[in-house]
Amino acid sequence: MNLKPIKKLGQNFLIDENIIKKIVNCTSISQENEILEIGAGTGNLTEFIIKKKPKKIYLVEKDKKLFEVLKNKFENKLHIFNEDILQFSKSDLLTKNSIIFGNLPYNISSQILTKFIFNFENFKFKMLIFMFQKELADRIIANVNSSNYGRLSILSSWKFNIKKVFDISESAFYPKPKIKSSLLIFTLKKNVFKFQNPKSLEKITRIFFNQRRKKIKKQFFYLFENDLKIINKLNLDLNLRPQNLTPETYFNLAQELEKLRN
């Protein structure tokens, strides 16, 4: 490997060809699809995407040196942007048939996912195929009442149906990370719970999970005082802990908070 990964950018290059093939083959790619790849690195995954002959391919790579490598490697085969995906604004390039791949930088992977949940409203896409550190992926897909269940589980499930495809060993990367990774597929839900401002869901979950081991009574009173109407309407047991409430309960609590503000 000629290029040394930059630790502060969370770079771990995927080098296992069999894993790369499995990732590209986990969904059907045709000439109708536009592909956006986040953090393309040295272009190992990109090479196999090109073989599928999608309609267009866009790469977003923040590292200037890697951007130059990708530009030289692929010349006129695709479009490359030397940008930070968190600041990427060219959403008009994508359509409802777009597939977004990402071997996400470990240090900002949750930020990128949160951007797609809350801030990338103008992005059109068919699915997200993202790789995370396994411990983070376990939190994203966790179910209610489990130890991994928390804010990210609820926020992700608000907008997406999520499927775990497979785990990936440390040896598939250079340099080797300390833990396994997991590949997740996100598809948009047809019926998404409506909020006036989705940030209300972010606030509710932040306040409740700030003290995840304590009963929800204190957090509820802080937000709603002793509002018996809401308690009865949502059939809330204030002796429960944050991980015992379903995503739907949090959606309803966020909506009730919006009503109070109005």
Secondary structure, DSSP 8 states (H G I E B T S, - for coil): --S---GGGT--EE--HHHHHHHHTTS---TT-EEEEES-TTSHHHHHHHHT--SEEEEE---HHHHHHHHHHHTTSSEEE-S-GGG---GGG--TT-EEEEE--GGGHHHHHHIIIII-TT---SEEEEEEEHHHHHHHS--TTSTT-SHHHHHHHHHEEEEEEEEE-GGGEES--SS-EEEEEEEE-SS----S-THHHHHHHHHHHTTTTS-THHHHHHHHSS-HHHHHHTT--TTS-GGGS-HHHHHHHHHHHHHHH-
